[in-house]
């Protein structure tokens, strides 16, 4: 086998990838971490993290990610700014084709590419993400104690966000582009019956107001009696109404997309929602030697602490797999 073949490559540099890198490096596996287009992952969009173990006064998302990388590098992990554009996971060693033109052979792979929150692309979104605009109520809800907030969406994720936020916010306004929810009956009923939740039906978010220093100060909503008002407004429909809503926080509850595009034509098993399927007891995927950690395989919890936990598990699983390979010479040829 070529001397350039890696023992392990970790695809993704969020807390799942960093945790895997720390464990793999301490096992002398000389891990290479591919950072992807957004080094550090979604946590870098969070200005403050209050629910990560070991930081009683909270920690900035950028700071947590920076410390994680420094810790991994201190044990010998290396990082490369590149993404995987194609993966040959049928032959051994595996071969990963990168965005920088390189092809890396490796005996084991940890998939830690995460999931990207769906966004709307409205004015104010880019500037205010992490400054009052959030895609995670569990992460950021406590920052909005006694605030008025808006939740965008009509599915289970949006209803869960809205109900959770009532623990902190004075009021929660759910903004939905239709006149009925897509959420399950039980969640829809809980939200509808909650005294602190109100709904703006047939309405959509058109703009978010505020600044990074002041945070979110309000939003512009558009509505139409027949729903989908943004499209109707673009078509010049005169029945579209515009409303200004005073809120100090906005939460997107419109779901996530796992970053698994490069795995579509591989033997890795992706569920109907695109998330990597793993063994219920381990981080192993359908391909021996390929493991998955963090949000790329987790459509339910999607927390930094759970991502870090599964990252360590993936490294331990990979280490055990590589140990087994030493007893199977035919796989090393």
C-alpha positions as CSV (number, residue, x, y, z in Angstrom):
1,X,0.0,0.0,0.0
2,X,1.2,3.5,-0.8
3,X,3.1,5.3,2.0
4,X,0.7,8.2,1.4
5,X,-2.3,6.2,2.5
6,X,-3.8,7.7,5.7
7,X,-5.0,5.6,8.6
8,X,-8.0,7.9,9.0
9,X,-9.5,11.0,7.4
10,X,-12.1,13.0,9.3
11,X,-14.5,14.9,6.9
12,X,-15.7,18.0,8.7
13,X,-14.3,20.3,11.4
14,X,-17.2,21.1,13.7
15,X,-17.2,19.7,17.3
16,X,-17.9,16.2,16.1
17,X,-14.9,16.2,13.7
18,X,-12.7,17.9,16.3
19,X,-13.7,15.4,19.0
20,X,-13.0,12.5,16.6
21,X,-9.6,14.1,15.8
22,X,-8.6,14.4,19.5
23,X,-9.4,10.8,20.1
24,X,-7.8,9.5,16.9
25,X,-4.7,11.6,17.5
26,X,-4.2,10.3,21.0
27,X,-4.4,6.8,19.5
28,X,-1.5,7.7,17.2
29,X,-3.6,7.4,14.1
30,X,-2.2,10.7,12.6
31,X,-5.7,12.0,11.6
32,X,-6.3,14.4,8.8
33,X,-9.3,16.7,9.3
34,X,-10.8,18.3,6.2
35,X,-12.4,21.5,7.3
36,X,-14.9,22.0,4.6
37,X,-16.0,25.4,3.2
38,X,-17.1,26.6,6.7
39,X,-14.4,25.6,9.2
40,X,-15.9,24.9,12.6
41,X,-19.4,24.2,11.3
42,X,-22.7,25.8,12.5
43,X,-21.3,26.5,16.0
44,X,-19.4,29.4,14.5
45,X,-22.8,31.1,13.9
46,X,-23.6,31.1,17.6
47,X,-22.2,34.1,19.6
48,X,-22.7,32.4,23.0
49,X,-22.9,28.8,24.1
50,X,-24.3,28.3,27.6
51,X,-25.2,24.6,27.6
52,X,-21.8,23.0,26.8
53,X,-20.2,21.1,29.7
54,X,-17.3,22.8,31.5
55,X,-18.2,26.5,30.8
56,X,-20.4,27.8,33.7
57,X,-20.2,31.3,32.3
58,X,-20.8,30.3,28.7
59,X,-18.4,30.4,25.8
60,X,-18.4,31.9,22.3
61,X,-19.0,29.6,19.5
62,X,-15.8,30.7,17.7
63,X,-13.8,30.4,20.9
64,X,-15.1,26.8,21.5
65,X,-14.2,25.8,18.0
66,X,-10.8,27.4,18.2
67,X,-9.9,25.7,21.4
68,X,-11.1,22.4,20.0
69,X,-8.8,22.7,17.0
70,X,-5.9,23.7,19.1
71,X,-6.5,20.7,21.4
72,X,-6.6,18.3,18.4
73,X,-3.5,19.8,16.9
74,X,-1.6,19.5,20.2
75,X,-2.1,15.7,20.0
76,X,-0.9,15.6,16.4
77,X,-4.0,16.0,14.2
78,X,-3.6,18.0,11.0
79,X,-6.1,20.2,9.3
80,X,-6.6,20.9,5.6
81,X,-8.9,23.5,4.1
82,X,-10.8,21.4,1.6
83,X,-14.1,19.6,1.0
84,X,-14.8,16.1,-0.4
85,X,-16.4,16.4,-3.9
86,X,-16.3,12.6,-4.7
87,X,-15.7,9.5,-2.6
88,X,-14.8,6.0,-3.8
89,X,-15.9,3.9,-0.9
90,X,-16.1,0.6,-2.7
91,X,-12.4,-0.3,-3.1
92,X,-9.7,-0.4,-0.4
93,X,-8.1,1.9,0.4
94,X,-10.9,4.4,0.1
95,X,-10.2,7.4,-2.1
96,X,-11.4,10.9,-1.4
97,X,-11.3,13.5,-4.2
98,X,-11.0,17.0,-2.7
99,X,-12.1,20.4,-3.9
100,X,-8.4,21.4,-4.1
101,X,-7.7,18.7,-6.7
102,X,-6.0,16.3,-4.4
103,X,-7.0,12.6,-4.0
104,X,-6.4,11.1,-0.6
105,X,-6.3,7.3,0.0
106,X,-7.3,6.3,3.5
107,X,-8.1,3.1,5.4
108,X,-10.9,4.6,7.5
109,X,-13.2,7.6,7.2
110,X,-15.2,9.5,9.8
111,X,-18.1,11.5,8.3
112,X,-18.7,14.6,10.4
113,X,-20.0,17.1,7.8
114,X,-23.0,18.2,9.8
115,X,-26.3,19.6,8.6
116,X,-27.0,23.1,7.3
117,X,-30.1,24.9,8.6
118,X,-32.4,26.0,5.8
119,X,-32.6,29.8,5.5
120,X,-34.8,32.2,3.6
121,X,-32.4,34.7,2.1
122,X,-34.3,37.7,3.3
123,X,-32.7,41.1,3.9
124,X,-31.0,41.2,7.3
125,X,-30.5,37.5,7.5
126,X,-26.7,37.4,6.8
127,X,-25.9,40.2,9.1
128,X,-28.1,39.1,12.0
129,X,-27.5,35.4,12.1
130,X,-26.2,34.8,15.6
131,X,-27.2,38.3,16.7
132,X,-30.8,37.6,17.5
133,X,-31.5,35.4,14.5
134,X,-31.1,31.7,15.3
135,X,-31.8,28.3,13.9
136,X,-31.7,26.6,17.3
137,X,-34.1,27.5,20.2
138,X,-32.4,25.0,22.5
139,X,-29.1,26.7,21.9
140,X,-30.2,30.3,22.0
141,X,-33.6,30.5,23.7
142,X,-32.2,31.5,27.1
143,X,-30.8,34.7,25.6
144,X,-34.3,35.9,24.9
145,X,-35.7,35.9,28.4
146,X,-38.6,38.4,28.7
147,X,-38.4,39.1,24.9
148,X,-41.0,38.9,22.2
149,X,-39.8,36.5,19.5
150,X,-41.0,35.1,16.2
151,X,-40.7,31.5,14.9
152,X,-40.9,30.9,11.2
153,X,-42.3,27.6,10.0
154,X,-45.3,25.3,10.3
155,X,-43.9,21.8,10.9
156,X,-42.9,19.8,14.0
157,X,-39.6,21.6,14.2
158,X,-41.2,25.0,14.4
159,X,-43.8,23.9,16.9
160,X,-41.1,22.4,19.1
161,X,-39.1,25.6,18.9
162,X,-42.2,27.8,19.7
163,X,-43.2,25.7,22.7
164,X,-39.6,25.6,24.1
165,X,-39.2,29.4,23.7
166,X,-42.3,30.0,25.9
167,X,-40.0,29.1,28.9
168,X,-38.1,32.3,28.4
169,X,-39.9,34.7,26.0
170,X,-42.9,36.9,26.9
171,X,-44.6,36.1,23.7
172,X,-43.9,33.8,20.7
173,X,-45.4,34.6,17.3
174,X,-45.5,31.7,14.8
175,X,-45.3,32.9,11.2
176,X,-46.6,30.4,8.6
177,X,-47.2,30.9,4.9
178,X,-50.3,28.8,4.9
179,X,-53.5,28.7,6.9
180,X,-52.9,25.3,8.5
181,X,-49.9,23.7,10.1
182,X,-47.9,20.7,8.7
183,X,-47.0,19.7,12.2
184,X,-48.3,16.5,13.9
185,X,-51.6,16.9,15.5
186,X,-50.3,16.7,19.1
187,X,-47.7,19.4,18.6
188,X,-50.1,21.6,16.6
189,X,-52.6,21.4,19.4
190,X,-50.1,22.1,22.2
191,X,-48.9,25.2,20.3
192,X,-52.5,26.4,19.5
193,X,-53.6,26.0,23.1
194,X,-50.6,27.8,24.6
195,X,-51.4,31.2,26.1
196,X,-48.1,32.7,25.1
197,X,-48.1,31.6,21.4
198,X,-50.0,33.4,18.7
199,X,-50.1,32.8,14.9
200,X,-49.8,34.9,11.8
201,X,-51.5,32.8,9.2
202,X,-50.8,33.1,5.4
203,X,-47.8,35.2,6.3
204,X,-44.1,35.1,5.5
205,X,-41.0,36.9,6.7
206,X,-39.9,39.6,4.3
207,X,-37.1,41.3,6.2
208,X,-35.3,41.3,9.5
209,X,-34.4,44.6,11.1
210,X,-31.6,45.4,13.6
211,X,-27.8,45.4,13.8
212,X,-25.1,43.3,15.3
213,X,-24.7,45.8,18.1
214,X,-28.4,46.1,18.9
215,X,-29.5,42.7,17.8
216,X,-32.9,42.1,16.2
217,X,-35.3,45.0,16.6
218,X,-38.2,43.8,14.5
219,X,-39.4,42.1,11.3
220,X,-41.4,42.9,8.2
221,X,-44.1,40.4,7.4
222,X,-46.2,40.1,4.3
223,X,-49.6,38.3,4.2
224,X,-52.2,37.3,1.7
225,X,-55.6,35.6,2.4
226,X,-54.7,32.7,0.0
227,X,-51.2,32.2,1.4
228,X,-47.7,32.3,-0.1
229,X,-47.6,36.1,0.0
230,X,-43.9,36.5,-1.0
231,X,-44.6,34.9,-4.3
232,X,-47.8,36.9,-4.8
233,X,-46.1,40.1,-3.9
234,X,-43.4,39.5,-6.5
235,X,-46.2,38.9,-9.0
236,X,-47.7,42.3,-8.1
237,X,-50.8,41.1,-6.3
238,X,-52.4,44.2,-4.7
239,X,-54.0,42.1,-1.9
240,X,-50.7,41.5,-0.2
241,X,-50.6,43.3,3.2
242,X,-47.4,44.4,4.9
243,X,-47.0,44.4,8.7
244,X,-44.2,45.5,11.0
245,X,-43.7,43.2,14.1
246,X,-41.7,44.3,17.1
247,X,-39.6,41.3,18.2
248,X,-36.2,40.9,19.7
249,X,-35.5,37.5,18.3
250,X,-36.3,35.4,15.2
251,X,-36.0,31.6,15.1
252,X,-36.1,29.6,11.9
253,X,-37.9,26.3,12.3
254,X,-37.8,25.2,8.7
255,X,-35.5,22.3,9.1
256,X,-32.0,21.2,8.2
257,X,-30.3,19.6,5.2
258,X,-27.6,17.1,6.0
259,X,-24.4,17.8,4.1
260,X,-24.3,14.4,2.3
261,X,-24.3,15.4,-1.4
262,X,-21.0,13.7,-2.0
263,X,-22.3,10.4,-0.6
264,X,-25.3,10.0,-2.9
265,X,-23.7,7.6,-5.3
266,X,-21.7,5.7,-2.7
267,X,-22.7,2.5,-0.7
268,X,-23.2,4.6,2.4
269,X,-26.9,4.2,3.4
270,X,-28.8,7.5,3.5
271,X,-32.3,7.7,4.9
272,X,-35.2,9.3,3.1
273,X,-34.3,12.6,4.7
274,X,-30.7,12.3,3.6
275,X,-29.1,11.7,7.0
276,X,-26.5,8.9,7.2
277,X,-27.8,5.8,8.8
278,X,-25.6,4.1,11.4
279,X,-25.7,1.0,13.5
280,X,-28.0,1.7,16.5
281,X,-25.2,0.6,18.9
282,X,-22.2,2.3,17.2
283,X,-21.3,4.9,14.7
284,X,-20.7,2.4,11.9
285,X,-22.3,3.0,8.5
286,X,-23.2,0.4,5.9
287,X,-19.6,0.5,4.7
288,X,-17.0,-1.2,6.8
289,X,-14.4,1.4,7.8
290,X,-16.7,4.4,7.3
291,X,-18.2,6.0,10.5
292,X,-20.5,8.9,11.0
293,X,-20.7,11.4,13.9
294,X,-22.7,14.5,14.7
295,X,-25.5,16.2,12.9
296,X,-24.9,14.4,9.6
297,X,-26.3,11.3,11.3
298,X,-28.5,13.0,13.9
299,X,-31.8,14.6,12.8
300,X,-33.2,14.7,16.3
301,X,-30.9,16.2,18.9
302,X,-28.4,18.3,16.9
303,X,-26.6,19.7,19.9
304,X,-22.9,20.5,20.3
305,X,-22.5,18.2,23.3
306,X,-24.1,15.2,21.5
307,X,-22.0,15.9,18.4
308,X,-18.8,15.8,20.5
309,X,-19.9,12.6,22.1
310,X,-20.5,10.8,18.9
311,X,-17.3,12.2,17.5
312,X,-15.3,10.4,20.2
313,X,-17.4,7.3,19.6
314,X,-16.6,7.3,15.9
315,X,-12.8,7.6,16.6
316,X,-13.0,4.7,19.0
317,X,-14.9,2.6,16.5
318,X,-12.4,3.5,13.8
319,X,-9.5,2.6,16.0
320,X,-11.1,-0.8,16.7
321,X,-11.7,-1.3,13.0
322,X,-8.1,-0.5,12.1
323,X,-6.8,-2.8,14.8
324,X,-8.9,-5.6,13.2
325,X,-7.3,-4.8,9.8
326,X,-3.9,-5.8,11.1
327,X,-5.2,-9.3,11.4
328,X,-6.6,-9.4,7.9
329,X,-3.6,-9.0,5.5
330,X,-5.7,-9.4,2.4
331,X,-7.5,-6.1,3.1
332,X,-4.1,-4.3,3.3
333,X,-2.8,-5.5,-0.1
